Amino acid sequence: MKKIRKSGLLSGIAGILCGAVLAGSVQASAAETAIGYGQGTQVNDENVPLGALDFNAQYGKYDAYATTPDRDRIIITFDQGYENGYTAQILDTLAEKNVTAIFFLTGDYAKKETELVNRMIREGHMLGNHGMTHASLPTLDESHAKEELMSLHEYVLENYHYEMQYFRCPCGEYSEKALQTAQSLGYKTIFWSGAHVDWLTDKQPDPAQSLEKLMNSAHGGEILLLHSVSSTNAEILGDLIDALRDKNYKL
């Protein structure tokens, strides 16, 4: 039997339609009220979004983070809701540039894209949990919320011999209760402090403008959210990595 592999320690906006609400929805209390995450546009003197810092300050006690304290490093993450033909190119670029990323998988992706998922593992990337059905966690009662995470966790463990540790809330929606639930299952919840509108496949942003926007918003400790369905991201990823390294960021 293959050795079970754990991903290494950590050193938006969701891109697909939210999954249908599972059975077991409940009337929300204050701690269960859904909140839509956004890092905002205001930044500090290090270009770090204040919204991401505020999120860490409020929810770090639940192992939930939107940025990291490592001001020399940027973490690249991809949400993998479905395959649009660009992930292999993205993996080629990451391999060429010797960069590893976190890929947040939905259940549908994990089940359908075995070759690509195995390649991610083989090439040293981390797999993250993006929910079995991409359901918004605050809309579920606790038992169904746990099922949403752990059914995918167990599927990946059984079929890929890989134990996931990081969770990204589907739809970018969270609640205090949802973060507590993820923590109780051994997960760290990872949001983001940098992103751009990259998920509309029929309205892709201009590559040059996207690269400029991503560089203007770059900051140490950034958790960068990208979507692999984006032709723009596939086109500019190599240039983005080179430009970030020119600014002395570690990736």
C-alpha positions as CSV (number, residue, x, y, z in Angstrom):
1,M,0.0,0.0,0.0
2,K,1.2,3.5,-0.8
3,K,2.3,5.6,2.1
4,I,-0.3,8.1,3.2
5,R,1.0,11.6,2.5
6,K,0.3,14.7,4.4
7,S,0.7,18.1,2.9
8,G,3.4,20.3,4.4
9,L,2.6,23.1,6.9
10,L,1.6,26.4,5.6
11,S,5.3,28.1,5.9
12,G,-12.0,34.7,-4.3
13,I,-14.5,35.0,-4.6
14,A,-15.5,31.6,-5.7
15,G,-15.1,30.7,-9.3
16,I,-18.0,28.3,-9.8
17,L,-21.6,28.5,-9.0
18,C,-22.3,27.5,-5.4
19,G,-23.6,24.0,-5.1
20,A,-27.2,23.3,-4.2
21,V,-27.9,23.5,-0.5
22,L,-27.9,20.0,1.1
23,A,-30.7,18.7,3.3
24,G,-30.4,19.9,6.9
25,S,-30.5,23.7,6.5
26,V,-31.2,25.5,9.7
27,Q,-32.4,28.9,10.9
28,A,-29.2,30.8,11.5
29,S,-28.2,32.3,14.8
30,A,-25.7,35.1,15.0
31,A,-22.7,32.7,15.0
32,E,-24.2,30.8,12.1
33,T,-25.0,33.8,9.9
34,A,-23.3,33.6,6.5
35,I,-20.7,36.3,5.8
36,G,-19.3,36.9,2.3
37,Y,-15.5,37.3,2.5
38,G,-13.7,40.1,0.8
39,Q,-10.3,41.6,1.5
40,G,-11.4,45.1,0.6
41,T,-9.4,47.8,-1.2
42,Q,-7.8,49.6,1.8
43,V,-4.2,48.6,2.5
44,N,-1.5,49.3,5.1
45,D,2.0,50.7,4.4
46,E,3.1,47.2,3.3
47,N,0.3,46.9,0.8
48,V,-1.5,44.3,2.8
49,P,-5.3,44.6,2.6
50,L,-6.7,45.7,6.0
51,G,-9.7,43.4,5.5
52,A,-7.4,40.4,5.4
53,L,-5.6,41.5,8.5
54,D,-8.9,42.1,10.3
55,F,-10.0,38.7,9.4
56,N,-6.9,37.1,10.9
57,A,-7.3,39.1,14.0
58,Q,-10.9,38.1,14.5
59,Y,-10.8,34.4,13.3
60,G,-7.2,33.2,13.8
61,K,-8.4,31.5,17.0
62,Y,-10.3,29.1,14.7
63,D,-7.2,28.5,12.5
64,A,-8.7,30.6,9.8
65,Y,-6.4,32.9,7.8
66,A,-6.5,35.3,4.9
67,T,-2.8,36.3,4.9
68,T,0.3,35.0,6.6
69,P,2.9,36.9,8.7
70,D,5.8,35.9,6.4
71,R,6.5,39.2,4.6
72,D,9.0,37.6,2.3
73,R,6.6,35.0,0.8
74,I,3.6,34.7,-1.4
75,I,1.5,31.6,-1.5
76,I,-0.2,30.8,-4.8
77,T,-3.5,28.9,-4.6
78,F,-6.0,27.6,-7.2
79,D,-9.6,26.7,-6.8
80,Q,-10.4,23.6,-8.8
81,G,-14.2,23.5,-9.3
82,Y,-14.1,21.9,-12.8
83,E,-11.6,21.3,-15.6
84,N,-11.5,23.8,-18.5
85,G,-8.4,22.5,-20.2
86,Y,-5.8,24.8,-18.6
87,T,-4.6,22.9,-15.5
88,A,-1.9,20.9,-17.3
89,Q,-0.5,24.1,-18.7
90,I,-0.5,25.7,-15.3
91,L,1.2,22.6,-13.8
92,D,3.8,22.8,-16.7
93,T,4.6,26.4,-15.7
94,L,4.8,25.7,-12.0
95,A,7.2,22.8,-12.7
96,E,9.3,25.0,-15.1
97,K,9.5,27.8,-12.5
98,N,10.0,25.3,-9.5
99,V,7.0,26.7,-7.6
100,T,4.5,24.7,-5.6
101,A,0.9,25.7,-5.0
102,I,-2.2,24.7,-3.1
103,F,-5.0,23.3,-5.3
104,F,-8.5,23.4,-3.6
105,L,-10.5,20.5,-5.0
106,T,-14.2,20.0,-5.1
107,G,-15.6,16.4,-5.0
108,D,-16.5,16.5,-8.6
109,Y,-13.0,17.5,-9.6
110,A,-11.4,14.8,-7.4
111,K,-13.5,12.1,-8.9
112,K,-13.2,13.1,-12.6
113,E,-9.7,14.4,-12.9
114,T,-7.6,11.6,-11.5
115,E,-4.7,12.1,-13.8
116,L,-4.3,15.8,-13.0
117,V,-4.8,15.3,-9.2
118,N,-2.2,12.5,-9.2
119,R,0.1,14.8,-11.1
120,M,-0.4,17.6,-8.5
121,I,0.6,15.2,-5.7
122,R,3.5,13.7,-7.7
123,E,5.0,17.2,-8.4
124,G,4.8,18.3,-4.8
125,H,1.7,20.5,-4.7
126,M,-0.7,20.6,-1.8
127,L,-4.3,19.5,-2.1
128,G,-7.0,21.5,-0.3
129,N,-10.6,20.7,0.5
130,H,-13.2,22.9,-1.3
131,G,-16.2,20.8,-0.3
132,M,-17.6,17.7,-1.7
133,T,-20.5,19.5,-3.4
134,H,-19.2,23.1,-3.1
135,A,-22.1,23.9,-0.7
136,S,-22.0,27.1,1.4
137,L,-21.1,25.8,4.8
138,P,-23.2,28.3,6.8
139,T,-26.4,27.0,5.1
140,L,-25.9,23.5,6.5
141,D,-26.5,22.1,10.0
142,E,-23.4,20.8,11.8
143,S,-23.8,17.2,10.8
144,H,-24.2,18.1,7.1
145,A,-21.3,20.6,7.3
146,K,-19.0,17.9,8.7
147,E,-20.2,15.5,5.9
148,E,-19.4,18.1,3.3
149,L,-15.8,18.3,4.4
150,M,-15.1,14.8,5.6
151,S,-16.7,12.9,2.7
152,L,-14.2,14.6,0.4
153,H,-11.4,14.2,2.9
154,E,-12.0,10.5,3.1
155,Y,-12.4,10.1,-0.6
156,V,-9.1,11.7,-1.3
157,L,-7.4,9.7,1.5
158,E,-8.8,6.5,0.1
159,N,-8.2,7.1,-3.6
160,Y,-5.1,9.2,-3.6
161,H,-3.5,8.3,-0.2
162,Y,-3.3,11.9,0.6
163,E,-4.5,13.6,3.8
164,M,-5.7,17.1,3.3
165,Q,-5.3,19.8,6.0
166,Y,-6.5,23.0,4.4
167,F,-10.1,24.1,3.7
168,R,-11.4,26.9,1.6
169,C,-15.0,27.9,2.1
170,P,-17.1,27.4,-1.1
171,C,-18.7,30.6,-2.4
172,G,-16.4,32.6,-0.2
173,E,-19.1,32.3,2.5
174,Y,-18.3,31.5,6.1
175,S,-19.7,31.9,9.6
176,E,-18.1,31.7,13.0
177,K,-19.8,28.3,13.5
178,A,-18.5,27.0,10.1
179,L,-14.9,28.0,11.0
180,Q,-15.3,26.2,14.4
181,T,-16.6,23.1,12.6
182,A,-13.7,23.0,10.2
183,Q,-11.2,23.5,13.1
184,S,-12.9,20.7,15.0
185,L,-12.2,18.4,12.0
186,G,-8.5,19.3,12.1
187,Y,-8.6,21.8,9.2
188,K,-7.1,25.2,8.8
189,T,-9.4,27.5,6.8
190,I,-7.6,29.5,4.1
191,F,-9.1,32.5,2.5
192,W,-7.0,35.0,0.4
193,S,-5.6,38.5,0.4
194,G,-5.2,38.8,-3.4
195,A,-7.4,37.9,-6.3
196,H,-8.8,39.2,-9.6
197,V,-11.9,38.6,-11.6
198,D,-10.6,35.5,-13.5
199,W,-13.4,33.0,-13.3
200,L,-15.8,34.2,-16.0
201,T,-14.7,31.9,-18.8
202,D,-16.7,33.8,-21.5
203,K,-15.3,37.1,-20.4
204,Q,-11.7,36.7,-19.6
205,P,-9.7,39.7,-18.5
206,D,-6.9,41.2,-20.7
207,P,-3.6,39.4,-19.8
208,A,-1.5,42.6,-19.7
209,Q,-4.0,44.4,-17.5
210,S,-4.4,41.3,-15.2
211,L,-0.6,41.0,-14.8
212,E,-0.4,44.7,-13.9
213,K,-3.3,44.4,-11.4
214,L,-1.8,41.4,-9.7
215,M,1.6,43.0,-9.4
216,N,0.1,46.3,-8.1
217,S,-1.7,44.3,-5.4
218,A,1.2,42.0,-4.5
219,H,2.4,42.0,-0.9
220,G,4.4,39.9,1.5
221,G,2.3,37.3,3.3
222,E,-0.1,37.3,0.4
223,I,-2.4,34.3,-0.2
224,L,-3.2,34.6,-3.9
225,L,-6.4,33.2,-5.2
226,L,-6.5,32.1,-8.8
227,H,-8.8,29.9,-10.8
228,S,-7.5,27.3,-13.2
229,V,-10.4,27.7,-15.5
230,S,-8.9,31.0,-16.7
231,S,-7.1,31.2,-20.0
232,T,-5.6,34.5,-18.8
233,N,-4.1,32.9,-15.7
234,A,-2.6,30.1,-17.8
235,E,-1.1,32.7,-20.2
236,I,0.4,35.1,-17.6
237,L,1.4,32.7,-14.8
238,G,5.1,32.4,-15.9
239,D,5.5,36.1,-16.2
240,L,3.7,36.7,-12.9
241,I,6.1,34.3,-11.1
242,D,9.1,36.0,-12.7
243,A,7.9,39.5,-11.8
244,L,7.2,38.5,-8.2
245,R,10.6,37.0,-7.9
246,D,12.1,40.2,-9.4
247,K,10.5,41.9,-6.3
248,N,12.3,39.4,-4.1
249,Y,9.3,37.4,-3.1
250,K,9.7,33.8,-2.3
251,L,7.0,31.5,-3.9
